[in-house]
Amino acid sequence: MRTIRRAPAFLLGMLMTGATFAQGSAPGWLEEQLYHSGKINTVIAVVTVIIAGIGLWLFRMDRRIARMEARTKK
Protein backbone atom coordinates (compact mmCIF):
# COMPACT_ATOMS: atom_id res chain seq x y z
CA MET A 1 0.00 0.00 0.00
CA ARG A 2 2.82 2.40 0.84
CA THR A 3 4.47 1.70 -2.51
CA ILE A 4 1.35 2.81 -4.37
CA ARG A 5 1.34 6.11 -2.49
CA ARG A 6 5.00 6.76 -3.23
CA ALA A 7 4.87 5.90 -6.93
CA PRO A 8 3.45 9.26 -8.17
CA ALA A 9 6.02 11.22 -6.16
CA PHE A 10 8.82 9.03 -7.53
CA LEU A 11 7.65 9.43 -11.12
CA LEU A 12 7.30 13.20 -10.70
CA GLY A 13 10.82 13.40 -9.30
CA MET A 14 12.20 11.39 -12.21
CA LEU A 15 10.47 13.65 -14.73
CA MET A 16 11.79 16.78 -13.04
CA THR A 17 15.32 15.38 -13.07
CA GLY A 18 15.07 14.59 -16.76
CA ALA A 19 13.96 18.12 -17.53
CA THR A 20 17.03 19.60 -15.89
CA PHE A 21 19.37 17.45 -17.99
CA ALA A 22 17.55 18.45 -21.17
CA GLN A 23 18.86 22.00 -20.92
CA GLY A 24 22.01 22.06 -23.02
CA SER A 25 23.77 25.26 -22.07
CA ALA A 26 27.35 26.19 -22.86
CA PRO A 27 29.92 24.96 -20.31
CA GLY A 28 31.03 27.43 -17.72
CA TRP A 29 34.54 28.73 -17.26
CA LEU A 30 35.46 26.26 -14.51
CA GLU A 31 34.07 23.27 -16.36
CA GLU A 32 35.84 24.31 -19.54
CA GLN A 33 39.17 24.66 -17.72
CA LEU A 34 38.83 21.27 -16.04
CA TYR A 35 38.08 19.50 -19.32
CA HIS A 36 40.80 21.34 -21.20
CA SER A 37 43.54 20.62 -18.67
CA GLY A 38 42.44 17.02 -18.07
CA LYS A 39 41.81 17.60 -14.36
CA ILE A 40 38.16 16.55 -14.59
CA ASN A 41 39.27 12.91 -14.28
CA THR A 42 40.98 13.74 -10.99
CA VAL A 43 37.88 15.51 -9.70
CA ILE A 44 35.69 12.55 -10.62
CA ALA A 45 38.12 10.12 -8.97
CA VAL A 46 38.23 12.13 -5.74
CA VAL A 47 34.44 12.43 -5.58
CA THR A 48 34.10 8.69 -6.25
CA VAL A 49 36.54 7.83 -3.45
CA ILE A 50 34.73 10.14 -1.02
CA ILE A 51 31.30 8.70 -1.85
CA ALA A 52 32.64 5.13 -1.64
CA GLY A 53 34.23 5.92 1.73
CA ILE A 54 30.99 7.32 3.10
CA GLY A 55 29.11 4.27 1.81
CA LEU A 56 31.60 1.89 3.44
CA TRP A 57 31.43 3.83 6.70
CA LEU A 58 27.61 3.68 6.70
CA PHE A 59 27.67 -0.06 5.96
CA ARG A 60 30.08 -0.74 8.84
CA MET A 61 28.09 1.44 11.24
CA ASP A 62 24.89 -0.38 10.32
CA ARG A 63 26.54 -3.73 11.07
CA ARG A 64 27.87 -2.44 14.41
CA ILE A 65 24.49 -1.10 15.43
CA ALA A 66 22.80 -4.37 14.41
CA ARG A 67 25.28 -6.30 16.58
CA MET A 68 24.69 -3.97 19.51
CA GLU A 69 20.91 -4.36 19.15
CA ALA A 70 21.28 -8.16 19.04
CA ARG A 71 23.35 -8.07 22.24
CA THR A 72 20.79 -5.95 24.06
CA LYS A 73 17.96 -8.31 23.07
CA LYS A 74 19.73 -11.27 24.70
Buried (B, 14 or more C-beta within 10 A) or exposed (E): EEEEEEEEEEEEEEEEEEEEEEEEEEEEEEEEEBEEEEEEEEEEEEEEEEEEEEEEEEEEEEEEEEEEEEEEEE
